[in-house]
Amino acid sequence: MSLTRAPLPRPRRRAAAALAAAASLALALSGCGSLSGSGSSPSGTADTKFVQGTGVITTAPKGQRPTAPDISGKTVDGKQLSLSDFKGKVVVLNVWGSWCDPCRAEAPNLAAVAKATQSQGVQFVGINTRDYSPAQAQSFERSFGITYPSFFDPNGTLLLKFPQGSLPPQAIPTTLIIDRQGKIAVRALTALTQDQLTKALDPIIAEK
């Protein structure tokens, strides 16, 4: 006698799919650096029409940029924060963890550029992930002079809100530059120098 397994009810199938997606992201973000696996530069496809820059910095031309999700949640200091709080500004969104050596290397660069561009309508925001105590993230910020806010996202929940097939974070660290219309203009899947960040940021600041 053959046995057939009844399909899962729809709510259970959806829950299973959500858990699988979360597990996949957690596995992918289990270490610093690019998640391409081959060391090559992740790039856009012909479908996305994104322009691959040098290294692992990808630029999307104006008019072909995906919309950034309006993520919201608690910061590492316990305050409520939403990306929509900075509507009309250029937002530099950096995914980091205190345990990540490349994040430590780029932190002073981010702090310096954040200070230099503040008067130009630029807002830096962090997403702290895989630090399971806010105290770890707070200590990192004090050590490197980070004064801009960071979401506290230990389980990567906020990272799942970025649509696949666009320019989602795919490494730790990742830096996204979001234009004044709330579109993702640049993605860097690498720790950035001040020069790299400034060169990527300046054209977005100059846009009208």
C-alpha positions as CSV (number, residue, x, y, z in Angstrom):
1,M,0.0,0.0,0.0
2,S,1.5,3.3,-1.0
3,L,1.3,6.3,1.3
4,T,1.0,9.9,0.2
5,R,1.9,12.9,2.4
6,A,-0.9,15.5,2.6
7,P,0.3,19.0,1.7
8,L,0.9,21.4,4.6
9,P,-2.0,23.9,5.2
10,R,-1.3,27.3,3.6
11,P,-0.5,29.1,6.9
12,R,2.0,26.4,7.8
13,R,3.6,26.5,4.3
14,R,4.0,30.3,4.6
15,A,5.5,30.0,8.1
16,A,7.9,27.3,6.9
17,A,8.9,29.5,3.9
18,A,9.5,32.5,6.2
19,L,11.6,30.4,8.5
20,A,13.6,29.0,5.6
21,A,14.3,32.5,4.3
22,A,15.4,33.7,7.8
23,A,17.7,30.7,8.2
24,S,19.2,31.3,4.7
25,L,20.0,34.9,5.5
26,A,21.4,34.0,8.9
27,L,23.7,31.4,7.2
28,A,24.7,33.9,4.5
29,L,25.6,36.6,7.0
30,S,27.6,34.3,9.2
31,G,30.9,36.0,8.4
32,C,32.4,39.2,7.2
33,G,33.0,40.0,3.6
34,S,31.3,39.2,0.3
35,L,28.8,36.4,0.1
36,S,29.5,35.6,-3.5
37,G,31.6,32.6,-2.4
38,S,34.0,32.9,-5.2
39,G,35.6,36.2,-4.3
40,S,34.3,37.8,-7.5
41,S,32.3,41.0,-7.5
42,P,28.6,40.5,-7.1
43,S,26.9,42.4,-9.9
44,G,23.5,43.3,-11.3
45,T,21.9,41.3,-14.1
46,A,20.6,42.4,-17.4
47,D,17.1,42.4,-15.8
48,T,18.1,44.9,-13.2
49,K,20.1,47.1,-15.5
50,F,22.5,48.0,-12.7
51,V,25.9,49.2,-13.6
52,Q,28.8,47.3,-12.0
53,G,31.5,49.6,-10.7
54,T,35.1,48.7,-9.7
55,G,35.6,46.1,-7.0
56,V,32.4,45.3,-5.2
57,I,30.7,48.7,-5.5
58,T,27.6,48.6,-7.6
59,T,25.8,51.8,-8.9
60,A,22.3,52.0,-10.2
61,P,21.5,54.8,-12.6
62,K,18.9,57.4,-11.8
63,G,15.5,56.2,-12.9
64,Q,16.4,52.5,-12.5
65,R,16.9,52.4,-8.8
66,P,14.9,50.1,-6.4
67,T,13.0,51.7,-3.6
68,A,14.5,51.2,-0.1
69,P,12.1,49.7,2.4
70,D,11.1,52.0,5.2
71,I,12.6,50.0,8.0
72,S,11.9,50.9,11.6
73,G,12.7,49.6,15.0
74,K,14.8,50.2,18.2
75,T,18.3,51.6,18.1
76,V,21.2,50.2,20.1
77,D,20.3,53.0,22.6
78,G,16.7,51.8,22.9
79,K,15.2,54.7,20.9
80,Q,12.6,54.3,18.1
81,L,13.9,55.0,14.6
82,S,12.6,54.9,11.1
83,L,14.3,55.6,7.8
84,S,11.3,57.8,6.9
85,D,12.6,60.2,9.6
86,F,15.2,61.3,7.1
87,K,12.9,61.8,4.1
88,G,14.5,64.2,1.6
89,K,18.0,63.5,2.8
90,V,20.7,61.3,1.3
91,V,21.0,58.4,3.6
92,V,24.2,56.2,4.0
93,L,23.1,52.9,5.5
94,N,25.8,50.7,6.9
95,V,25.4,47.1,8.1
96,W,27.9,46.2,10.7
97,G,28.7,44.1,13.8
98,S,31.2,44.8,16.6
99,W,32.6,41.3,16.1
100,C,33.5,42.0,12.4
101,D,37.1,43.0,11.7
102,P,36.4,44.8,8.4
103,C,33.7,46.8,10.2
104,R,36.3,47.9,12.7
105,A,38.6,48.9,9.9
106,E,36.0,51.1,8.1
107,A,34.3,52.6,11.2
108,P,36.7,55.6,11.5
109,N,36.2,56.3,7.8
110,L,32.4,56.3,8.2
111,A,32.6,58.5,11.2
112,A,34.8,61.0,9.4
113,V,32.7,61.2,6.2
114,A,29.5,61.4,8.3
115,K,30.9,64.5,10.0
116,A,32.1,66.1,6.8
117,T,28.8,65.7,4.9
118,Q,26.3,66.4,7.7
119,S,25.9,70.0,6.5
120,Q,25.2,68.8,2.9
121,G,22.0,67.0,3.9
122,V,23.5,63.5,4.4
123,Q,22.4,61.3,7.2
124,F,24.3,58.2,8.2
125,V,22.4,55.3,9.8
126,G,23.7,51.9,10.9
127,I,22.1,48.4,11.1
128,N,23.9,46.5,13.9
129,T,23.5,42.8,13.5
130,R,24.5,39.6,15.3
131,D,25.5,41.5,18.4
132,Y,23.2,39.9,20.9
133,S,23.6,42.6,23.6
134,P,23.2,46.3,22.9
135,A,26.2,46.9,25.2
136,Q,28.5,45.4,22.6
137,A,27.3,47.7,19.9
138,Q,27.4,50.7,22.3
139,S,31.0,49.9,23.2
140,F,31.9,49.8,19.5
141,E,30.3,53.1,18.8
142,R,32.2,54.8,21.7
143,S,35.5,53.3,20.6
144,F,35.2,54.6,17.0
145,G,33.4,57.9,17.6
146,I,30.2,56.8,15.9
147,T,27.6,59.4,16.8
148,Y,24.9,58.6,14.2
149,P,22.1,56.1,15.2
150,S,22.1,52.4,14.5
151,F,19.2,50.0,14.4
152,F,19.7,47.0,16.8
153,D,18.9,44.0,14.6
154,P,20.6,41.0,16.2
155,N,18.7,38.4,14.2
156,G,18.7,40.1,10.8
157,T,15.0,40.8,10.8
158,L,15.4,44.2,9.2
159,L,17.7,42.9,6.6
160,L,15.0,40.5,5.3
161,K,12.9,43.6,4.4
162,F,15.1,44.4,1.5
163,P,13.7,42.9,-1.7
164,Q,15.8,40.3,-3.4
165,G,16.8,41.0,-7.0
166,S,17.4,44.6,-6.3
167,L,20.4,45.8,-4.2
168,P,19.9,44.2,-0.8
169,P,22.7,43.9,1.8
170,Q,24.6,40.7,1.0
171,A,27.7,41.0,3.2
172,I,28.9,42.4,6.5
173,P,29.8,45.1,6.1
174,T,27.5,46.4,3.4
175,T,27.0,50.1,2.8
176,L,24.0,51.4,0.8
177,I,23.6,55.0,-0.4
178,I,19.9,56.0,-0.6
179,D,19.1,59.0,-2.7
180,R,16.7,61.9,-1.7
181,Q,13.8,60.0,-3.3
182,G,14.3,57.0,-1.1
183,K,15.9,54.9,-3.9
184,I,19.0,52.7,-3.5
185,A,21.7,54.3,-5.7
186,V,24.9,52.5,-4.5
187,R,25.7,49.3,-2.8
188,A,29.2,48.5,-1.5
189,L,29.9,44.9,-0.4
190,T,33.2,45.8,1.1
191,A,34.8,47.8,3.9
192,L,35.2,51.3,2.5
193,T,38.0,53.8,2.7
194,Q,37.2,57.5,3.1
195,D,38.1,58.1,-0.5
196,Q,35.9,55.3,-1.8
197,L,32.9,56.4,0.2
198,T,33.4,60.1,-0.8
199,K,33.6,59.2,-4.5
200,A,30.5,57.1,-4.3
201,L,28.6,59.6,-2.2
202,D,29.5,62.9,-4.0
203,P,27.5,62.3,-7.2
204,I,24.4,61.4,-5.2
205,I,24.7,64.5,-3.1
206,A,25.0,66.6,-6.3
207,E,21.8,65.2,-7.8
208,K,18.8,67.6,-7.9
